[in-house]
Amino acid sequence: MPEAGLPPGFVVWSDSKEDSESLKLALRLGCKLVVSEEPPERAEWMLFFDEDALYLHTSHHPEFRPLCVDYLGGDFARRWRSATKNDILIKAIGLKKGVRTVCDATCGLGYDAFFLSTFKELEVVACERNPIPAELVLDALSRVKDTGRFESSPMFFHFGDGKDFLLAHPGEFDAVYLDPMYPADDSATAKPKKEMFLFRELIGEDRDTEELFAAAWASAKKRVVVKRSDDAEEITNTRKPDYVVPGKTVRFDIYLK
């Protein structure tokens, strides 16, 4: 499957013929709209709206509940509401070192980018090239906008290849943040979170990480920050990190300009 395409059997589902939002979503994605009282059993992957929020579901894993990106509730909201400048991600991004503009070039479901944007000192641009997570992020951001609480520190979203975006903006960001999809580790004992599991199966791993790092290096004025699992290889063979910010299961490799 192309990294920026739709998997086979992907549909948008709605239980109403009057559902204009689902129709517009299917047209944007270029996929089939299925209208039926119950979700189509044979759909391998589908997006659908429920109570004004967008959900992703797959028949590959019926044990998983449908996935919705939500920046305003649950553990994630508790994290950003109580976060300080000593948070591991904030340390890695360099807020105390003068970083003010950040590009998250591989934002995925957008949680790290949104977390950064909750710090009023930071202006964040997030990029995602796959249309499915992009739609989930845009839906989540629309619900954030409806609250009217983040107008002073917005997260700007760009649908497109982060590498191309960075190449078009050389030397523009204080920091560039990368969290590419690395290969699954079959030897790992800990199971990945549902979001990561589905995301990896849906999109696959990123195979252009060297080119991505080169674009990030050209666009960053102060640093490039790369999030990796704690035992993963470094993103590039061209240089070593200047230092590493370790976490419990991930680390942040810091490359200084």
HUKA-V321809 format. One record per residue. N is the residue number from 1. RES is the residue in one small letter. PSI is psi in whole degrees, -180 to 180 (NA if undefined). BURIAL is 1 if it has 24 or more other C-alpha atoms within 12 Angstrom, else 0. Layout:
n=N res=RES psi=PSI burial=BURIAL
n=N res=RES psi=PSI burial=BURIAL
This chain:
n=1 res=m psi=134 burial=0
n=2 res=p psi=144 burial=0
n=3 res=e psi=-29 burial=1
n=4 res=a psi=18 burial=1
n=5 res=g psi=-173 burial=0
n=6 res=l psi=144 burial=1
n=7 res=p psi=160 burial=1
n=8 res=p psi=143 burial=0
n=9 res=g psi=16 burial=0
n=10 res=f psi=134 burial=1
n=11 res=v psi=164 burial=1
n=12 res=v psi=133 burial=1
n=13 res=w psi=141 burial=1
n=14 res=s psi=151 burial=1
n=15 res=d psi=11 burial=0
n=16 res=s psi=135 burial=0
n=17 res=k psi=-16 burial=0
n=18 res=e psi=8 burial=0
n=19 res=d psi=93 burial=0
n=20 res=s psi=-32 burial=0
n=21 res=e psi=-41 burial=1
n=22 res=s psi=-38 burial=1
n=23 res=l psi=-45 burial=1
n=24 res=k psi=-37 burial=0
n=25 res=l psi=-45 burial=1
n=26 res=a psi=-38 burial=1
n=27 res=l psi=-41 burial=0
n=28 res=r psi=-41 burial=0
n=29 res=l psi=-17 burial=1
n=30 res=g psi=37 burial=0
n=31 res=c psi=176 burial=1
n=32 res=k psi=140 burial=1
n=33 res=l psi=121 burial=1
n=34 res=v psi=121 burial=1
n=35 res=v psi=117 burial=0
n=36 res=s psi=161 burial=0
n=37 res=e psi=-37 burial=0
n=38 res=e psi=153 burial=0
n=39 res=p psi=141 burial=1
n=40 res=p psi=124 burial=1
n=41 res=e psi=-29 burial=0
n=42 res=r psi=-1 burial=0
n=43 res=a psi=120 burial=1
n=44 res=e psi=-39 burial=1
n=45 res=w psi=142 burial=1
n=46 res=m psi=151 burial=1
n=47 res=l psi=143 burial=1
n=48 res=f psi=156 burial=1
n=49 res=f psi=139 burial=1
n=50 res=d psi=119 burial=0
n=51 res=e psi=47 burial=0
n=52 res=d psi=18 burial=0
n=53 res=a psi=148 burial=1
n=54 res=l psi=136 burial=1
n=55 res=y psi=149 burial=1
n=56 res=l psi=135 burial=1
n=57 res=h psi=153 burial=1
n=58 res=t psi=141 burial=1
n=59 res=s psi=-11 burial=0
n=60 res=h psi=-31 burial=0
n=61 res=h psi=75 burial=0
n=62 res=p psi=-16 burial=0
n=63 res=e psi=-17 burial=0
n=64 res=f psi=136 burial=0
n=65 res=r psi=155 burial=0
n=66 res=p psi=145 burial=1
n=67 res=l psi=128 burial=1
n=68 res=c psi=136 burial=1
n=69 res=v psi=122 burial=1
n=70 res=d psi=114 burial=1
n=71 res=y psi=-9 burial=1
n=72 res=l psi=-3 burial=1
n=73 res=g psi=172 burial=0
n=74 res=g psi=-161 burial=0
n=75 res=d psi=-35 burial=0
n=76 res=f psi=-45 burial=0
n=77 res=a psi=-39 burial=0
n=78 res=r psi=-34 burial=0
n=79 res=r psi=-51 burial=0
n=80 res=w psi=-27 burial=1
n=81 res=r psi=-28 burial=0
n=82 res=s psi=4 burial=0
n=83 res=a psi=150 burial=0
n=84 res=t psi=177 burial=0
n=85 res=k psi=-5 burial=0
n=86 res=n psi=1 burial=0
n=87 res=d psi=144 burial=1
n=88 res=i psi=-40 burial=1
n=89 res=l psi=-39 burial=1
n=90 res=i psi=-38 burial=1
n=91 res=k psi=-45 burial=1
n=92 res=a psi=-39 burial=1
n=93 res=i psi=-21 burial=1
n=94 res=g psi=31 burial=1
n=95 res=l psi=-44 burial=1
n=96 res=k psi=-12 burial=0
n=97 res=k psi=10 burial=0
n=98 res=g psi=5 burial=0
n=99 res=v psi=131 burial=1
n=100 res=r psi=-28 burial=1
n=101 res=t psi=133 burial=1
n=102 res=v psi=138 burial=1
n=103 res=c psi=118 burial=1
n=104 res=d psi=101 burial=1
n=105 res=a psi=-11 burial=1
n=106 res=t psi=65 burial=1
n=107 res=c psi=-18 burial=1
n=108 res=g psi=-119 burial=1
n=109 res=l psi=2 burial=1
n=110 res=g psi=6 burial=1
n=111 res=y psi=-45 burial=1
n=112 res=d psi=-42 burial=1
n=113 res=a psi=-43 burial=1
n=114 res=f psi=-41 burial=1
n=115 res=f psi=-47 burial=1
n=116 res=l psi=-39 burial=1
n=117 res=s psi=-17 burial=1
n=118 res=t psi=-11 burial=1
n=119 res=f psi=119 burial=1
n=120 res=k psi=-21 burial=0
n=121 res=e psi=-17 burial=0
n=122 res=l psi=138 burial=1
n=123 res=e psi=124 burial=1
n=124 res=v psi=131 burial=1
n=125 res=v psi=129 burial=1
n=126 res=a psi=137 burial=1
n=127 res=c psi=141 burial=1
n=128 res=e psi=130 burial=1
n=129 res=r psi=-16 burial=1
n=130 res=n psi=130 burial=1
n=131 res=p psi=-25 burial=1
n=132 res=i psi=-56 burial=1
n=133 res=p psi=-31 burial=1
n=134 res=a psi=-43 burial=1
n=135 res=e psi=-40 burial=1
n=136 res=l psi=-40 burial=1
n=137 res=v psi=-47 burial=1
n=138 res=l psi=-38 burial=1
n=139 res=d psi=-43 burial=1
n=140 res=a psi=-41 burial=1
n=141 res=l psi=-32 burial=1
n=142 res=s psi=-36 burial=1
n=143 res=r psi=-34 burial=1
n=144 res=v psi=-45 burial=1
n=145 res=k psi=-35 burial=0
n=146 res=d psi=-24 burial=0
n=147 res=t psi=-23 burial=0
n=148 res=g psi=19 burial=0
n=149 res=r psi=-11 burial=0
n=150 res=f psi=22 burial=1
n=151 res=e psi=-27 burial=0
n=152 res=s psi=-16 burial=0
n=153 res=s psi=68 burial=1
n=154 res=p psi=160 burial=1
n=155 res=m psi=119 burial=1
n=156 res=f psi=134 burial=1
n=157 res=f psi=135 burial=1
n=158 res=h psi=119 burial=1
n=159 res=f psi=111 burial=1
n=160 res=g psi=175 burial=1
n=161 res=d psi=121 burial=1
n=162 res=g psi=-34 burial=1
n=163 res=k psi=-46 burial=1
n=164 res=d psi=-38 burial=1
n=165 res=f psi=-44 burial=1
n=166 res=l psi=-41 burial=1
n=167 res=l psi=-29 burial=1
n=168 res=a psi=-7 burial=0
n=169 res=h psi=65 burial=0
n=170 res=p psi=137 burial=0
n=171 res=g psi=29 burial=1
n=172 res=e psi=-25 burial=1
n=173 res=f psi=142 burial=1
n=174 res=d psi=-43 burial=1
n=175 res=a psi=142 burial=1
n=176 res=v psi=130 burial=1
n=177 res=y psi=129 burial=1
n=178 res=l psi=133 burial=1
n=179 res=d psi=67 burial=1
n=180 res=p psi=157 burial=1
n=181 res=m psi=109 burial=1
n=182 res=y psi=162 burial=1
n=183 res=p psi=150 burial=1
n=184 res=a psi=142 burial=0
n=185 res=d psi=104 burial=0
n=186 res=d psi=-19 burial=0
n=187 res=s psi=-7 burial=0
n=188 res=a psi=141 burial=0
n=189 res=t psi=-29 burial=0
n=190 res=a psi=136 burial=0
n=191 res=k psi=140 burial=0
n=192 res=p psi=158 burial=0
n=193 res=k psi=157 burial=0
n=194 res=k psi=-44 burial=0
n=195 res=e psi=-45 burial=1
n=196 res=m psi=-40 burial=1
n=197 res=f psi=-50 burial=1
n=198 res=l psi=-39 burial=1
n=199 res=f psi=-44 burial=1
n=200 res=r psi=-41 burial=1
n=201 res=e psi=-36 burial=1
n=202 res=l psi=-42 burial=1
n=203 res=i psi=-33 burial=1
n=204 res=g psi=176 burial=1
n=205 res=e psi=155 burial=1
n=206 res=d psi=128 burial=1
n=207 res=r psi=5 burial=0
n=208 res=d psi=38 burial=0
n=209 res=t psi=-34 burial=1
n=210 res=e psi=-46 burial=0
n=211 res=e psi=-38 burial=0
n=212 res=l psi=-44 burial=1
n=213 res=f psi=-42 burial=1
n=214 res=a psi=-41 burial=1
n=215 res=a psi=-39 burial=1
n=216 res=a psi=-42 burial=1
n=217 res=w psi=-38 burial=1
n=218 res=a psi=-28 burial=1
n=219 res=s psi=-22 burial=1
n=220 res=a psi=139 burial=1
n=221 res=k psi=-30 burial=1
n=222 res=k psi=-42 burial=1
n=223 res=r psi=156 burial=1
n=224 res=v psi=130 burial=1
n=225 res=v psi=125 burial=1
n=226 res=v psi=121 burial=1
n=227 res=k psi=128 burial=1
n=228 res=r psi=155 burial=1
n=229 res=s psi=155 burial=1
n=230 res=d psi=-22 burial=0
n=231 res=d psi=13 burial=0
n=232 res=a psi=156 burial=0
n=233 res=e psi=160 burial=0
n=234 res=e psi=155 burial=1
n=235 res=i psi=-25 burial=1
n=236 res=t psi=152 burial=1
n=237 res=n psi=-1 burial=0
n=238 res=t psi=-24 burial=0
n=239 res=r psi=160 burial=0
n=240 res=k psi=151 burial=0
n=241 res=p psi=145 burial=1
n=242 res=d psi=-34 burial=0
n=243 res=y psi=171 burial=0
n=244 res=v psi=135 burial=1
n=245 res=v psi=109 burial=1
n=246 res=p psi=148 burial=0
n=247 res=g psi=-170 burial=0
n=248 res=k psi=-43 burial=0
n=249 res=t psi=-10 burial=0
n=250 res=v psi=168 burial=0
n=251 res=r psi=162 burial=1
n=252 res=f psi=114 burial=1
n=253 res=d psi=125 burial=1
n=254 res=i psi=124 burial=1
n=255 res=y psi=113 burial=1
n=256 res=l psi=144 burial=1
n=257 res=k psi=NA burial=0
